[in-house]
Structure formats: C-alpha cells, structure tokens
Amino acid sequence: SVGRLLMQTRATHASPRWRIALDYAGAIMLYESARAENKLLQDASGNVMWLHRSGAKLYARAQGHLKLYLESPTDYGTTSGAIGALLPALPRTTVELGAETGQLDYASGDDFDFTFNGAFATLRYHFHPKLASEAGIARRKLDYLRASFANAPSDFTISTQQDDFTALRLATSYNARLLMQARLELQRNRSNRRVFDYN
C-alpha cells in the first residue's frame, strides 16, 4: 500500500502590463513494502511577463525540483531558468527568442551532475485561434562533473565531459474540446566522450 500527503498552492497577478504566477507543490509518499522509496517531493516555479503595447512580450521564468528520499542516500535537486521575448512579426506569426540555464545535482556523488546553458528560437503561425504550427531550434552546452577521456585514441588526457546538444522541432496543435498535437523532433549530441554521441 502507498500513503500520500499532497499540498499545492498558486498565486497569480494580472494587469494590462504584467502577468505574474507563483506555484508550489509538495508531497510525501510512503510505501509499506518498499521503504527505500519513501520520499518527500517539492516543486516550485515562478513566471513574470511584461506586455508592451506593440504586442511584444518579455518574460522570465524559473523552476526547481527537490526529491528527498527518507531512507536512502539518492536525494537530488534540479533548477532551471529562462529569459525570452515573444515578438509579433507578420500577421498571425510570432517569433520567440530566449536563453536558458539549469543544473542537476545529486547529493551522493558527481557522476550524473551537470550544468547547462543554451538558447532557443521558435517561429509560430496561427492558421486560426484553434490551429497553430511551429518550427524551432534549441542549442545547449552541457558540462558534467564526471571525468572523461578525449575521443582521440592516441590522447589519454582526462577532462570533464562536455556535450553540445541541438534539437530541431516541427509541431502542430489543434485546441478545441480536446488538445491534439503532432510533433517531430530531430536531436543531435556531440560529446568529448564518444559513447554519448547520438543522432
């Protein structure tokens, strides 16, 4: 059996120029037959948007997630944030430009810990209020704390793992009584630890 205690709260503010939202959710999950999985979950996020009379929107957002295991040393936390702009271009068309950063940190070791910095751009077209399509690109530079050998067979220099990640995305959404989405994403990762290269 599983015991759960959940809590969620939200605060919002809206004015002709500002949109602000703050969210927090917490949970305790207790497992009778798997005590090592007993944990405390906490999620928090915040979003601020400024609306210009031209239709342009500037925003900043941040979020954090913390998972604390009560009876095993596998706690970890993640944080991320982004700043960006939504810019009206041609009629029915919006361009989104932004930059982001984030990190993952395990309490028990550094093997999976990393930080990232990146940028993204998206072009959206609204055929009508219920139907929209978009094309986007995102780039991230990931820096891991774990050691890595260089890719060259003759080079045995040890350094930390570094990845360059790129994603290209095409998507269409239809929002009526139900939200329907179709999405195609191409990903490419290049690392100084060759085993993590993929397309």
C-alpha positions in Angstrom: 0.0 0.0 0.0 1.0 3.6 -0.5 0.3 6.6 1.7 0.3 10.1 0.1 0.0 13.6 1.5 -0.2 16.3 -1.1 -0.2 20.1 -1.0 -0.4 22.6 -3.8 -0.8 26.4 -3.8 -0.7 29.1 -6.5 -0.6 32.9 -6.6 -1.3 35.0 -9.6 -1.4 38.6 -10.6 -2.7 40.1 -13.9 -2.8 43.7 -15.1 -2.7 45.4 -18.5 1.1 45.2 -18.5 2.1 42.4 -16.1 1.4 38.7 -15.7 2.9 37.0 -12.6 2.4 33.4 -11.4 4.0 31.6 -8.5 3.4 27.9 -7.9 4.4 25.4 -5.2 3.6 21.7 -4.8 4.7 19.3 -2.1 4.1 15.6 -1.5 5.1 12.9 0.9 4.9 9.4 -0.4 5.3 6.4 1.9 5.5 2.8 0.7 4.7 -0.1 3.1 6.6 -2.8 1.2 9.4 -0.6 -0.3 10.6 1.7 2.4 13.7 2.7 0.4 11.3 4.6 -1.9 9.8 6.7 0.8 10.3 10.3 -0.3 9.5 14.0 0.0 8.9 15.9 -3.3 8.9 19.6 -3.7 8.3 21.7 -6.8 8.4 25.5 -7.1 8.1 27.7 -10.1 7.7 31.4 -11.0 6.8 33.3 -14.1 6.9 37.0 -14.9 5.7 38.5 -18.2 5.7 42.1 -19.3 3.4 43.1 -22.2 4.2 46.0 -24.5 1.5 48.0 -26.3 3.0 46.8 -29.6 2.1 43.2 -28.8 5.7 42.2 -27.8 6.1 40.2 -24.6 9.2 39.8 -22.4 9.3 37.0 -19.8 11.4 35.4 -17.2 10.8 32.0 -15.6 12.4 29.8 -13.0 11.6 26.4 -11.5 13.1 24.0 -9.1 12.5 20.3 -8.1 13.8 18.6 -5.0 13.4 14.9 -4.3 14.4 13.8 -0.8 14.5 10.1 -0.1 13.8 9.4 3.6 15.7 6.1 3.9 18.2 6.0 1.1 21.0 8.4 0.0 19.8 9.2 -3.5 18.5 12.8 -3.0 18.8 15.2 -5.9 17.7 18.6 -7.0 17.2 20.4 -10.3 16.9 24.1 -11.0 16.4 25.9 -14.3 15.6 29.4 -15.6 15.0 31.2 -18.9 14.5 34.7 -20.2 12.9 35.4 -23.6 10.8 37.5 -25.8 7.7 36.9 -27.9 7.7 39.2 -30.9 4.9 39.8 -33.3 6.2 39.5 -36.9 3.9 39.1 -39.8 0.1 38.8 -39.3 -0.7 35.6 -37.3 3.1 35.0 -36.8 5.1 35.1 -33.6 8.8 34.7 -33.1 10.1 33.6 -29.7 13.8 34.1 -28.8 15.3 33.1 -25.5 18.2 31.9 -23.4 18.2 29.3 -20.6 20.3 27.8 -17.9 20.0 24.9 -15.4 21.6 22.2 -13.3 21.1 18.8 -11.8 22.8 17.9 -8.5 22.8 14.5 -6.7 23.7 14.6 -3.0 25.5 11.3 -3.0 28.0 11.9 -5.8 29.0 13.8 -9.0 28.7 11.0 -11.7 25.4 12.4 -13.1 25.7 16.1 -12.0 25.7 18.7 -14.8 25.0 22.3 -15.6 23.8 23.6 -19.0 23.5 26.9 -20.8 21.6 27.3 -24.1 19.5 29.4 -26.4 16.3 28.7 -28.4 14.3 30.2 -31.2 10.7 29.3 -32.4 8.6 30.5 -35.3 4.8 30.1 -34.7 2.0 30.6 -37.2 -1.7 30.6 -36.2 -4.0 29.4 -39.0 -6.9 30.4 -36.8 -7.4 30.5 -33.0 -7.6 26.8 -32.6 -4.9 25.6 -35.1 -1.2 26.6 -34.9 2.1 25.2 -36.2 5.7 26.0 -35.2 9.3 25.3 -36.1 12.0 25.7 -33.6 15.7 25.1 -32.8 17.4 24.8 -29.4 21.1 24.6 -28.6 22.6 23.6 -25.3 26.1 23.3 -23.9 26.2 20.7 -21.1 29.1 20.5 -18.6 29.3 17.3 -16.5 31.4 16.9 -13.3 32.4 13.3 -14.2 35.8 12.7 -15.8 36.1 11.8 -19.5 38.8 10.7 -21.8 39.3 12.5 -25.1 37.8 11.0 -28.2 41.2 10.6 -30.0 42.5 7.0 -29.5 46.0 8.4 -29.0 45.0 11.0 -26.5 44.6 9.8 -22.9 44.1 13.2 -21.4 41.4 13.2 -18.7 38.9 16.1 -18.5 35.3 16.6 -17.5 32.6 15.5 -20.0 31.2 18.3 -22.3 28.3 17.8 -24.7 26.9 20.0 -27.4 23.2 19.3 -27.9 21.0 20.5 -30.8 17.3 19.9 -31.4 15.1 20.8 -34.4 11.4 20.7 -33.9 8.2 20.8 -36.0 4.8 20.7 -34.3 1.2 21.3 -35.0 -1.6 21.7 -32.3 -5.3 21.8 -32.5 -7.2 23.0 -29.4 -10.9 22.6 -29.4 -12.7 20.5 -26.8 -9.6 18.3 -26.7 -5.9 19.3 -27.3 -4.4 17.3 -30.1 -0.7 17.6 -31.0 1.6 16.2 -33.6 5.4 16.7 -33.1 8.6 15.7 -34.9 12.0 16.4 -33.3 15.4 15.7 -34.6 18.2 15.6 -32.0 22.0 15.6 -32.3 24.5 15.3 -29.5 28.3 15.5 -29.7 30.4 14.8 -26.7 34.1 14.6 -25.8 33.1 11.2 -24.5 32.2 9.4 -27.8 29.8 6.9 -26.3 27.4 9.7 -25.7 27.3 10.9 -29.3 23.9 10.2 -31.0 21.6 11.5 -33.7 
